[in-house]
Amino acid sequence: MRDAAAQLARRRFLTGTGAAAALAFAANLPGTGVAYAAAEADARKITENPFTLGVASGDPLPGSVVLWTRLAPKPYEPGSGMPKARVQVRWEVAYDERFTRLAGRGKADAHPEFNHAVHIEATGLAPDRVYYYRFRAGNWISPVGRTRTAPARGAKNNELRLGVVSCQAYHDGYYTAHRHLAKEDLDVVFHLGDYLYEYPVDAVGGARKYTDRKLPARFNRETVTLEDYRLRYALYKSDPDLQAAHAAHPFIVTWDDHEVENNYADDISENNDPKGEFLLRRAAAYRAYWENQPLRRPQQPHGPDAQLYRRVHFGQLAQFDVLDTRQYRSDQAYGDGWRTPGPESTDPRRTLTGAKQERWLIDGWRSSSALWNVLPQQVTFSERRNATGPGYKLSMDSWDGYPASRERVLKGAEAAGVDNLVVLTGDVHVHYAFDVKRDFKNEKSRTVGVEFVTTSIASGEDGADKPANWGTYMAANPHMKFYNGRRGYVTVTLDREKARADFRTVSAVTKPGAPVVTAGSFVSEAGDPGLKPA
């Protein structure tokens, strides 16, 4: 009820203040009964390559996958060089890279209202198999993407390989890790947020220090408006390494904070801007996010609200409950930052997920028959003290700032009989591996799951294998089994006996081309949670 009441209050506020622009974002997809741009432009008159942002696929089901592209012959300009009219796009799905055997084809309109983005929910596909896809607009043909459907719900699949990524601040470095990710043998990639950053990007691309190009001045400001966010996505998605990763694997995405603004909490902005003003910004950011991701119709935002949390099944082996820990959370305690825990942070009324999402998660666990229950989400779940002894502080932005919320989730998992819990996390720009304890205040408490935290793709620039606080953190948190501060990603392999995480790192992102290495590998056995070196 609290979540529904909050949404209703937001809608009433926006209506009452005459914020018609925000309410316009609540329109449905084309083809659902709403009139869209009556004029149609002839795609054959597009004179420049409209597929500059590549292709992507996502949210695989046993018989379906989402295919995405956006027409943008001039991606760094407002409107992307497209007419203010709908343009017909043709799509094809094939069994082979040469498209000699088609599995499906169709047509769709790219609408200016959605910045000429196309979301195709391709259906009628076979479970657990690789497909190839492409788009056509006029005489132009897109790059070919590779995707894969999920196994059938009851399939006795024996292995699943995941990629886990997050935090790709363009201005902090090259997406070298994405280039290596594209070459991995994976079934699906989870992007856990901070796909985009709101911060300005200067003419030389920040730490990239371009000498062969000059970025437009319009990128050198913080994103606030819908046009700002659309242009920033164009900058990010024009990166060839990110395009390679999307073309190689289906992605399941969720957001964190920077897709809107640093450390926002529900309708409270970082700097406590007027709520109506911030909700307009959030509506713009949510809309641009949906336009630029391979998401299904239920995830389309309605004004400043969007249901991004969702459940994905991969046969009998794994159930994934993808969370949104930004949109419904209570404000950070004690003004945010690292603080000594106290009555404000431990208040049992506080929530990180919102009551509705929390119930949805626990109810899903109760009905789960999967061997592995995996929780892809944003912020560090396990306790993380910054010092030994009684004077330690905790991050108020992570689950440590919402211990009652974490306790309800752990209690719910216990009551549901979840034996093999795996938490996947991003946000903090370092690799961590944790044993998830039933009671983090008791070192001897039993281990009820494991947490794999992926470092950033680029955020934080090059990093270091052992950050300055490495020794302190390892000593203060005995359930922390691994800590590395380089850039990279995690691959996770689930099978009938174990979950294995390989922490992949690159030595530099401030210059391109660094090789990838495995900095650490850990396993947790099915039915006996707890990390051991692989």
C-alpha positions in Angstrom: 0.0 0.0 0.0 2.8 2.4 0.8 4.4 2.0 -2.6 1.0 2.5 -4.4 0.2 5.5 -2.3 3.6 7.0 -3.1 3.0 6.6 -6.9 -0.5 8.1 -6.6 0.9 11.1 -4.6 3.5 11.7 -7.3 0.9 11.6 -10.1 -1.4 14.0 -8.2 1.5 16.3 -7.6 2.6 16.4 -11.2 -0.9 16.9 -12.4 -1.6 19.6 -9.8 1.5 21.5 -10.7 0.7 21.4 -14.4 3.7 19.3 -15.3 2.2 18.1 -18.6 5.6 17.4 -20.0 6.2 14.8 -17.3 2.8 13.2 -17.7 3.4 12.9 -21.5 6.1 10.4 -20.6 3.3 8.0 -19.5 2.2 7.2 -23.0 2.0 3.6 -24.1 4.1 2.0 -26.8 3.1 2.5 -30.4 0.4 0.1 -31.4 -1.4 0.0 -28.0 -4.2 2.4 -29.0 -2.4 5.7 -28.7 -1.9 7.9 -31.8 1.7 8.5 -32.8 3.4 10.6 -35.4 1.0 10.2 -38.3 3.6 11.1 -40.9 5.9 8.4 -42.3 9.3 9.2 -43.7 10.7 7.0 -46.5 13.6 5.1 -45.1 15.2 5.0 -48.5 15.9 8.7 -48.2 18.2 8.1 -45.2 21.6 9.1 -46.7 23.9 8.2 -43.7 24.3 5.0 -41.7 21.5 5.0 -39.1 22.9 2.1 -37.1 25.8 4.0 -35.5 24.7 2.8 -32.0 24.8 -0.8 -32.9 22.4 -3.5 -31.9 21.5 -5.3 -28.6 19.3 -8.1 -27.3 18.0 -8.8 -23.9 15.6 -10.4 -21.4 15.7 -13.9 -22.9 12.8 -16.2 -22.4 12.5 -19.9 -23.6 10.8 -18.8 -26.8 11.4 -15.1 -27.0 14.1 -12.4 -26.8 14.0 -8.6 -27.1 15.9 -7.1 -30.1 17.0 -3.5 -29.9 18.4 -0.8 -32.1 18.0 3.0 -32.5 18.2 5.0 -35.7 20.8 7.7 -35.3 22.7 8.8 -38.5 24.0 11.8 -36.5 24.1 10.5 -32.9 25.8 13.5 -31.3 23.1 15.9 -32.5 19.7 16.6 -31.0 17.2 14.4 -32.9 20.1 12.2 -34.1 19.7 13.4 -37.6 16.3 11.8 -38.0 13.1 13.4 -39.4 10.3 14.0 -37.0 8.3 11.2 -38.5 8.1 7.4 -38.1 10.4 5.3 -40.2 9.8 1.6 -41.0 12.5 -0.8 -39.9 12.6 -4.5 -40.9 14.2 -7.2 -38.7 15.3 -10.7 -39.2 16.3 -13.6 -36.9 18.2 -16.5 -38.3 19.8 -19.8 -37.3 23.1 -18.9 -38.9 25.3 -15.8 -39.2 24.8 -15.7 -43.0 21.0 -15.6 -42.7 20.4 -18.5 -45.0 17.8 -20.0 -42.7 15.4 -17.5 -41.1 13.6 -18.2 -37.8 11.6 -15.0 -38.0 11.2 -11.7 -39.6 8.9 -8.6 -39.4 8.5 -4.9 -39.6 8.2 -2.2 -37.0 8.0 1.6 -36.9 10.7 3.6 -35.3 8.9 6.6 -33.7 10.3 10.0 -33.1 8.4 10.1 -29.8 10.8 7.3 -28.6 13.9 8.8 -30.3 13.5 6.3 -33.2 14.3 3.4 -30.8 13.0 -0.1 -31.8 12.1 -2.8 -29.3 11.2 -6.1 -31.0 9.9 -8.9 -28.9 10.8 -11.8 -31.2 8.6 -14.8 -30.4 8.2 -18.4 -31.7 11.9 -19.2 -31.0 13.2 -22.5 -29.7 14.4 -22.7 -26.1 18.1 -22.7 -25.2 19.6 -22.0 -28.6 21.7 -19.4 -30.4 20.2 -17.0 -32.9 21.5 -14.2 -35.1 19.6 -11.0 -35.8 19.9 -7.8 -37.8 17.8 -4.8 -38.9 17.3 -2.9 -42.2 16.2 0.7 -42.7 15.9 1.6 -46.4 19.2 0.5 -48.0 21.1 0.3 -44.8 21.8 -3.0 -42.9 22.8 -3.1 -39.2 25.6 -5.1 -37.7 24.7 -8.7 -36.9 24.0 -9.5 -33.3 24.2 -12.9 -31.6 21.7 -13.8 -28.9 20.4 -16.9 -27.1 17.1 -17.9 -25.7 16.6 -19.3 -22.1 16.1 -23.0 -21.5 12.6 -24.2 -21.0 11.2 -23.7 -17.5 11.4 -27.4 -16.6 14.5 -28.2 -18.6 17.2 -30.2 -16.7 20.0 -27.9 -17.8 23.4 -28.7 -16.3 25.4 -25.5 -16.8 24.9 -21.8 -17.1 27.6 -19.1 -17.7 26.9 -15.5 -16.8 28.8 -12.2 -17.2 28.4 -9.6 -14.5 29.2 -5.9 -15.2 28.5 -2.5 -13.8 29.7 1.2 -13.6 31.0 2.4 -17.0 31.8 6.1 -16.6 32.8 7.1 -20.1 35.0 10.0 -18.8 37.0 7.6 -16.6 38.4 5.4 -19.3 38.1 3.0 -22.2 35.7 0.1 -22.3 38.5 -2.5 -22.7 36.7 -4.9 -20.3 33.7 -4.9 -22.6 35.9 -5.9 -25.6 37.1 -8.9 -23.6 33.6 -9.7 -22.3 32.5 -9.9 -25.9 34.9 -12.8 -26.5 33.8 -14.8 -23.4 31.6 -17.9 -23.9 28.5 -16.8 -22.0 24.8 -17.5 -22.0 23.7 -14.0 -20.7 25.2 -10.8 -19.2 23.8 -9.0 -16.2 24.4 -5.2 -16.2 23.8 -4.1 -12.6 23.6 -0.4 -13.1 25.5 2.9 -13.6 25.3 2.2 -17.4 25.5 6.0 -17.8 26.8 8.8 -15.6 25.2 12.2 -15.3 28.5 14.0 -15.0 30.0 16.3 -17.7 32.3 14.8 -20.4 34.8 17.3 -21.7 36.0 17.6 -25.3 38.8 15.0 -25.0 36.6 12.4 -23.2 38.1 13.0 -19.8 40.6 10.3 -18.9 40.5 8.9 -22.4 42.4 12.0 -23.5 41.4 11.9 -27.2 43.8 13.4 -29.7 41.9 12.3 -32.8 38.5 13.8 -32.1 36.8 16.6 -30.2 33.5 15.9 -28.5 30.7 18.5 -28.8 30.4 21.0 -25.9 26.8 19.8 -25.3 28.3 16.8 -23.5 30.3 19.0 -21.1 27.3 19.5 -18.7 25.4 17.5 -16.2 22.4 15.6 -17.6 19.0 17.0 -16.5 16.6 17.1 -19.5 15.3 14.3 -21.7 17.5 15.7 -24.5 20.5 15.6 -22.2 20.0 12.0 -21.3 19.3 10.9 -24.9 22.5 12.5 -26.1 24.6 11.0 -23.3 23.3 7.5 -24.2 24.3 8.3 -27.8 27.8 9.0 -26.6 28.1 5.9 -24.5 26.5 3.6 -27.0 28.7 4.8 -29.8 31.6 3.2 -28.1 32.8 0.2 -30.2 33.7 -2.0 -27.3 30.3 -1.6 -25.6 28.7 -2.3 -29.0 30.8 -5.5 -29.3 29.6 -6.8 -25.9 25.9 -6.1 -26.8 26.3 -7.7 -30.2 27.8 -10.9 -28.7 25.5 -11.6 -25.7 21.9 -10.9 -24.5 21.9 -8.5 -21.6 19.6 -8.4 -18.6 19.8 -4.8 -17.3 18.9 -3.0 -14.1 19.7 0.6 -13.1 21.5 2.0 -10.0 21.7 5.7 -9.2 23.8 7.5 -11.9 21.3 6.7 -14.7 19.4 9.6 -12.9 21.7 11.2 -10.3 24.2 10.2 -7.7 22.7 8.4 -4.6 19.1 9.5 -5.1 16.6 7.7 -3.0 13.0 7.4 -4.3 11.9 11.0 -4.9 14.7 12.6 -2.9 17.6 13.9 -4.9 21.3 14.1 -3.8 21.0 17.8 -3.1 17.4 17.8 -1.8 16.0 19.6 -4.9 12.3 20.3 -4.9 10.5 17.0 -5.3 8.5 18.0 -8.3 11.6 19.3 -10.1 13.5 16.1 -9.3 10.6 13.9 -10.5 10.6 15.6 -13.8 14.3 14.8 -14.1 13.7 11.2 -13.0 10.9 10.8 -15.6 13.3 12.1 -18.3 16.1 9.7 -17.2 13.8 6.7 -16.9 12.4 7.3 -20.4 15.8 7.7 -22.0 17.0 4.5 -20.2 14.1 2.5 -21.6 14.6 3.9 -25.1 18.2 2.7 -25.0 17.9 -0.7 -23.5 16.6 -4.1 -24.7 13.6 -4.1 -22.4 10.1 -5.5 -22.7 6.9 -3.5 -22.6 6.1 -4.0 -18.9 9.4 -2.2 -18.1 8.4 0.9 -20.0 8.2 3.9 -17.6 5.0 5.8 -16.8 6.1 9.3 -15.9 8.6 9.0 -13.1 7.7 5.4 -12.3 8.9 2.1 -13.9 8.8 -1.5 -12.7 12.3 -2.7 -13.5 12.3 -5.6 -11.0 11.5 -8.8 -12.6 12.1 -12.6 -12.5 13.8 -14.7 -15.1 14.1 -18.5 -15.1 16.8 -20.6 -16.7 15.5 -24.1 -16.6 15.6 -26.0 -13.3 19.1 -24.7 -12.7 18.6 -21.0 -11.8 16.0 -18.4 -10.9 17.1 -14.8 -11.2 15.2 -12.1 -9.2 16.4 -8.8 -10.6 16.0 -6.0 -8.0 15.6 -2.2 -8.1 17.2 -0.8 -5.0 16.8 2.9 -5.9 13.3 3.7 -6.8 11.5 2.7 -3.6 14.1 3.1 -0.9 14.0 5.2 2.3 16.4 8.1 2.3 19.9 7.3 3.4 20.4 7.6 7.2 22.5 10.3 8.8 22.8 12.3 5.6 24.4 9.4 3.6 28.1 8.6 3.5 30.0 6.3 5.9 28.5 6.6 9.4 28.5 4.9 12.8 25.3 2.7 12.8 22.6 3.9 15.2 18.9 4.3 15.8 18.3 6.1 12.5 19.9 3.4 10.3 18.5 0.5 12.3 14.9 1.7 12.3 12.8 -1.3 11.4 10.5 0.8 9.2 13.3 1.6 6.8 13.4 -0.2 3.5 15.8 -0.5 0.6 13.4 -2.3 -1.8 10.0 -1.0 -0.8 7.4 -3.3 0.7 5.8 -4.5 -2.5 9.1 -5.5 -4.1 10.2 -7.2 -0.9 7.0 -9.3 -0.8 7.5 -10.1 -4.5 11.0 -11.4 -3.8 10.2 -13.6 -0.9 7.0 -14.9 -2.5 9.1 -15.9 -5.5 11.5 -17.8 -3.4 8.7 -19.7 -1.8 7.6 -20.9 -5.2 11.1 -21.5 -6.6 12.1 -25.0 -7.6 15.5 -23.9 -9.0 18.8 -25.2 -7.6 20.3 -21.8 -7.5 18.4 -18.7 -6.5 20.4 -15.7 -7.8 19.8 -12.1 -6.7 21.2 -9.6 -9.3 21.1 -6.2 -7.6 23.0 -3.0 -7.1 24.6 -2.2 -3.7 26.8 -4.3 -1.4 24.6 -6.8 0.5 27.1 -8.1 3.0 28.3 -6.1 6.0 31.4 -4.0 5.1 33.2 -2.4 8.1 35.8 0.3 7.3 37.9 -0.3 10.5 38.6 -3.0 13.0 37.4 -2.5 16.6 34.3 -0.8 17.9 34.8 2.5 16.1 33.9 1.2 12.6 31.6 2.9 10.2 29.3 1.5 7.5 28.1 2.8 4.1 24.6 4.3 4.5 23.9 3.8 0.8 24.4 0.0 0.9 22.4 -2.7 2.6 24.4 -1.8 5.7 22.4 1.4 5.9 19.2 -0.7 5.9 19.9 -3.6 8.2 16.2 -4.3 9.0 15.5 -4.6 5.3 18.4 -7.1 4.9 17.2 -9.1 7.9 13.7 -9.4 6.4 15.2 -10.7 3.2 17.5 -13.2 4.9 14.6 -14.3 7.1 12.4 -14.7 4.0 15.1 -16.8 2.3 15.4 -19.0 5.3 11.7 -19.5 5.6 11.4 -20.3 1.9 14.1 -23.0 2.2 16.6 -21.2 -0.1 19.8 -23.3 0.2 21.9 -21.9 -2.6 21.6 -18.1 -2.5 24.0 -16.2 -4.8 23.9 -12.4 -4.7 25.4 -10.4 -7.6 26.4 -6.8 -6.9 27.9 -3.8 -8.6 28.2 -0.1 -7.6 31.5 0.0 -5.6 34.2 -0.1 -8.4 36.0 -3.1 -6.8 35.8 -6.8 -6.8 34.7 -8.5 -3.6 33.8 -12.0 -2.7 31.8 -12.5 0.5 30.3 -15.3 2.6 26.8 -14.1 3.4 26.3 -14.7 7.1 22.9 -15.2 8.8 24.2 -12.7 11.4 27.1 -10.5 10.4 27.6 -9.5 14.0 28.6 -13.0 14.9 31.7 -14.4 13.1 30.6 -17.9 13.9 27.2 -17.4 12.4 26.4 -19.9 9.7 26.9 -19.0 6.0 23.6 -18.9 4.1 24.9 -17.8 0.7 27.6 -16.0 -1.2 28.0 -12.6 -2.8 30.0 -11.8 -5.9 30.6 -8.1 -6.3 31.9 -7.0 -9.7 34.3 -4.1 -10.2 33.6 -1.3 -12.7 34.1 -1.4 -16.4 35.8 2.1 -16.3 34.6 4.1 -13.3 37.5 5.0 -11.0 40.1 5.0 -13.8 42.8 2.3 -13.6 42.6 1.3 -9.9 45.0 -1.0 -8.2 45.2 -4.7 -7.3 45.4 -3.8 -3.6 43.8 -0.4 -2.8 45.2 1.5 0.2 42.5 0.1 2.5 42.9 -3.5 1.4 44.6 -4.7 4.6 42.1 -2.9 6.9 39.0 -4.2 5.0 40.3 -7.8 4.9 41.0 -7.7 8.7 37.8 -6.0 9.6 35.5 -8.3 7.6 36.5 -12.0 8.0 33.6 -13.0 5.7 35.3 -11.0 2.9 37.3 -13.6 1.0 38.6 -11.5 -1.9 39.2 -7.8 -2.7 40.7 -6.3 -5.8 40.6 -2.8 -7.1 41.3 -3.1 -10.8 38.7 -2.6 -13.5 37.0 -5.6 -15.2 34.0 -7.9 -14.8 33.0 -11.3 -13.2 32.1 -14.5 -15.0 29.9 -16.9 -13.0 29.4 -20.6 -13.9 26.5 -22.4 -12.3 26.2 -26.2 -12.5 24.7 -29.0 -10.5 27.6 -29.2 -8.0 28.8 -25.6 -7.5 28.8 -21.9 -8.3 32.2 -20.6 -9.6 33.2 -17.0 -9.9 36.2 -15.8 -11.9 37.2 -12.2 -11.2 38.6 -10.8 -14.5 40.7 -7.6 -14.5 42.5 -5.3 -16.9 45.6 -3.4 -15.9 44.5 0.0 -17.3 41.5 1.8 -18.9 43.1 5.2 -19.3 44.7 3.8 -22.4 43.1 1.2 -24.7 44.2 -2.4 -25.4 45.1 -3.8 -21.9 45.0 -7.6 -21.7 42.6 -9.4 -19.4 43.6 -11.7 -16.6 41.9 -13.7 -13.8 42.8 -12.1 -10.5 41.0 -14.7 -8.4 38.5 -17.6 -8.6 36.2 -19.0 -6.0 33.6 -21.8 -5.7 30.7 -22.5 -3.4 29.3 -26.0 -3.4 25.6 -26.6 -3.9 23.9 -27.4 -0.5 27.0 -26.2 1.4 27.4 -22.4 0.9 30.7 -20.9 1.6 33.6 -19.7 -0.6 36.7 -21.7 -1.3 39.6 -20.8 -3.7 39.1 -22.6 -7.0 
